[in-house]
Amino acid sequence: HLADISCRLNVGVNDDVLIGGFIVEGPVPKKMILRAVGPSLIKAGVTGAMANPTLELHDSTGTIATNDDWQTGAQASEISASGLAPTNPLESAIVATLQPGNYTAIVRGVNNTTGIALIEGYEFDSTVTRLVNVSTRGRVGVGDQVLIGGFIVLGSDLKTVMVRALGPSLANRTNPLSPALANPFLELHDGSGELLSSNDDWMN
């Protein structure tokens, strides 16, 4: 099963913020922690990391939780006790017990600042309720500013997944996005960075 999800992107403002979506599916709620990471990416060698990311969690009705600077929020003790607290006090985190359904997490910069940020989601339980689909939308650049999505598969069996990179079809939706990436290219890497597969133009 998919246990942890993440995405790294150069975060802008307005339509260019980092938007991560996921679906919780099963008979009971799922407990998770979501993190918005920026300053600690500098230690990993990332140039242009976001200095102060904020985090919002939305369901189909609207905003259900927000956080800026995880140590100053009401959940600071719970986040610290989880063992998954961000390593920088300017980063953000939310602990949530989520009913099955669709959710969106949004990362922005304080005062409309920009930079590379990482959004992460970790499950706290191992019940039959699972993360079944994840997605990320943002402005794709080049070099360190490409869109990087990560996921962890846990369990004793193989997991079949389908990974898609969408661009042109975003311009054909009810609320079209402009400019949409005209021709996305997709690579799948393992935990060591080895290229497992790649694709350009799926019908080919």
C-alpha positions as CSV (number, residue, x, y, z in Angstrom):
1,H,0.0,0.0,0.0
2,L,1.0,3.6,-0.4
3,A,2.2,4.8,3.0
4,D,3.9,8.2,2.4
5,I,3.5,10.7,-0.4
6,S,5.5,13.9,-1.2
7,C,6.1,16.4,-3.9
8,R,8.8,19.1,-4.5
9,L,8.2,22.1,-6.7
10,N,9.2,25.7,-7.2
11,V,6.3,27.5,-5.5
12,G,5.0,30.7,-6.8
13,V,1.9,32.8,-6.0
14,N,-1.8,32.7,-7.1
15,D,-2.2,29.8,-9.5
16,D,1.4,28.9,-9.2
17,V,1.3,27.7,-5.5
18,L,2.0,24.0,-4.7
19,I,-1.3,22.0,-4.7
20,G,-1.2,18.4,-3.6
21,G,-4.3,16.2,-3.8
22,F,-5.0,12.8,-2.3
23,I,-7.8,10.4,-1.8
24,V,-8.5,8.4,1.5
25,E,-10.5,5.3,0.8
26,G,-11.8,2.7,3.3
27,P,-14.3,2.1,6.0
28,V,-12.8,4.1,8.8
29,P,-10.9,7.4,9.2
30,K,-7.1,7.7,8.6
31,K,-4.7,9.6,10.8
32,M,-2.0,11.5,9.0
33,I,0.6,14.2,9.4
34,L,1.2,16.7,6.5
35,R,4.3,18.8,6.4
36,A,5.4,21.8,4.3
37,V,9.2,21.9,4.2
38,G,11.4,24.7,2.9
39,P,14.4,25.9,4.8
40,S,15.7,22.4,5.7
41,L,16.0,21.7,1.9
42,I,19.1,23.9,2.0
43,K,21.0,21.2,3.9
44,A,20.1,18.8,1.1
45,G,21.8,21.0,-1.4
46,V,18.7,22.7,-2.8
47,T,19.3,26.2,-4.1
48,G,16.4,28.7,-3.8
49,A,14.5,26.9,-1.1
50,M,11.4,28.7,0.3
51,A,12.3,30.5,3.5
52,N,8.9,30.3,5.2
53,P,6.2,27.9,3.8
54,T,2.6,27.8,5.1
55,L,0.2,24.9,4.8
56,E,-3.5,24.6,4.3
57,L,-5.7,21.4,4.2
58,H,-9.0,21.4,2.4
59,D,-11.8,19.0,1.9
60,S,-14.8,19.3,-0.4
61,T,-16.4,21.9,1.9
62,G,-13.4,24.3,2.2
63,T,-10.4,24.9,4.5
64,I,-10.3,22.5,7.5
65,A,-6.9,23.3,8.9
66,T,-4.0,25.7,8.5
67,N,-0.5,26.1,10.0
68,D,2.4,28.5,9.8
69,D,5.5,27.7,11.9
70,W,4.7,24.3,13.5
71,Q,6.2,25.1,17.0
72,T,3.7,28.0,17.5
73,G,0.5,26.1,16.7
74,A,-1.9,24.3,19.0
75,Q,-0.6,20.9,17.7
76,A,3.0,21.5,18.5
77,S,3.2,18.8,21.2
78,E,1.5,16.2,19.1
79,I,3.7,17.0,16.1
80,S,6.8,16.7,18.2
81,A,5.7,13.4,19.8
82,S,5.0,11.9,16.4
83,G,8.7,11.7,15.6
84,L,8.0,13.4,12.2
85,A,8.2,17.1,13.2
86,P,9.9,19.4,10.7
87,T,13.5,20.2,11.5
88,N,13.1,23.9,11.0
89,P,10.7,26.1,13.2
90,L,9.6,28.1,10.1
91,E,8.2,25.0,8.4
92,S,4.6,23.9,8.9
93,A,2.8,20.8,9.8
94,I,-0.8,19.5,10.4
95,V,-2.0,16.4,12.2
96,A,-5.4,15.3,11.0
97,T,-7.8,12.3,11.3
98,L,-9.5,12.3,7.9
99,Q,-12.8,10.6,6.9
100,P,-12.7,8.7,3.6
101,G,-12.8,11.3,0.8
102,N,-10.9,13.7,-1.4
103,Y,-8.4,16.2,0.1
104,T,-6.2,19.0,-1.1
105,A,-3.1,20.4,0.6
106,I,-1.7,23.8,-0.5
107,V,1.7,25.3,0.2
108,R,2.3,29.0,-0.1
109,G,5.0,31.4,1.0
110,V,4.5,33.9,3.8
111,N,3.8,37.3,2.4
112,N,3.8,35.8,-1.2
113,T,7.4,34.8,-1.1
114,T,8.5,32.1,-3.5
115,G,11.0,29.3,-3.6
116,I,11.3,25.5,-3.8
117,A,9.3,23.7,-1.2
118,L,8.3,20.1,-0.4
119,I,4.9,18.9,0.7
120,E,4.8,15.5,2.5
121,G,2.1,13.2,3.9
122,Y,2.7,10.4,6.3
123,E,0.2,7.9,7.6
124,F,0.1,7.2,11.4
125,D,-1.9,4.0,11.2
126,S,-2.0,0.8,9.2
127,T,-5.7,0.1,9.0
128,V,-7.6,-1.0,6.0
129,T,-8.2,2.7,5.1
130,R,-5.6,3.7,2.6
131,L,-4.2,6.5,0.4
132,V,-5.3,5.4,-3.0
133,N,-4.6,8.3,-5.3
134,V,-2.2,11.3,-5.1
135,S,-1.7,14.2,-7.4
136,T,0.2,17.5,-7.6
137,R,-0.3,20.6,-9.7
138,G,2.2,23.4,-10.1
139,R,4.4,25.4,-12.5
140,V,7.1,23.1,-13.9
141,G,10.5,24.7,-14.6
142,V,13.9,23.2,-15.6
143,G,16.8,22.0,-13.6
144,D,16.0,22.1,-9.8
145,Q,12.6,23.5,-10.7
146,V,11.1,20.4,-12.3
147,L,8.1,18.7,-10.6
148,I,9.3,15.8,-8.3
149,G,6.7,13.5,-6.8
150,G,7.6,10.7,-4.3
151,F,5.8,7.8,-2.8
152,I,6.6,4.9,-0.5
153,V,5.2,1.4,-1.0
154,L,4.9,-0.8,2.1
155,G,3.9,-4.4,2.5
156,S,4.9,-7.9,1.5
157,D,3.4,-7.9,-2.0
158,L,4.1,-6.0,-5.2
159,K,2.0,-2.8,-5.8
160,T,0.7,-1.9,-9.2
161,V,0.5,1.8,-9.8
162,M,-0.1,4.1,-12.8
163,V,1.8,7.4,-12.9
164,R,0.6,10.1,-15.3
165,A,2.0,13.5,-16.3
166,L,-0.8,15.8,-17.6
167,G,-0.3,19.1,-19.3
168,P,-2.4,19.9,-22.5
169,S,-5.6,18.4,-21.0
170,L,-5.5,21.0,-18.2
171,A,-6.4,23.6,-20.8
172,N,-9.5,21.8,-21.8
173,R,-11.2,21.6,-18.4
174,T,-14.2,23.6,-17.1
175,N,-11.8,25.9,-15.3
176,P,-8.8,25.8,-17.7
177,L,-5.3,26.6,-16.6
178,S,-3.1,28.8,-18.7
179,P,-0.4,28.3,-19.6
180,A,-0.5,24.5,-19.4
181,L,2.6,22.5,-20.1
182,A,2.4,21.6,-23.8
183,N,4.3,18.3,-23.7
184,P,5.2,16.8,-20.4
185,F,7.9,14.1,-20.1
186,L,7.8,11.5,-17.3
187,E,10.5,9.5,-15.5
188,L,10.1,6.9,-12.7
189,H,13.1,6.5,-10.3
190,D,13.7,4.1,-7.4
191,G,14.9,5.1,-3.9
192,S,18.6,5.1,-5.1
193,G,17.8,7.4,-8.0
194,E,18.1,4.7,-10.6
195,L,15.8,5.3,-13.6
196,L,13.2,2.5,-13.8
197,S,11.1,3.8,-16.7
198,S,10.4,6.9,-18.8
199,N,7.7,8.0,-21.2
200,D,7.0,10.8,-23.7
201,D,3.6,10.7,-25.5
202,W,1.9,7.7,-23.9
203,M,0.4,6.3,-27.1
204,N,3.9,5.8,-28.5
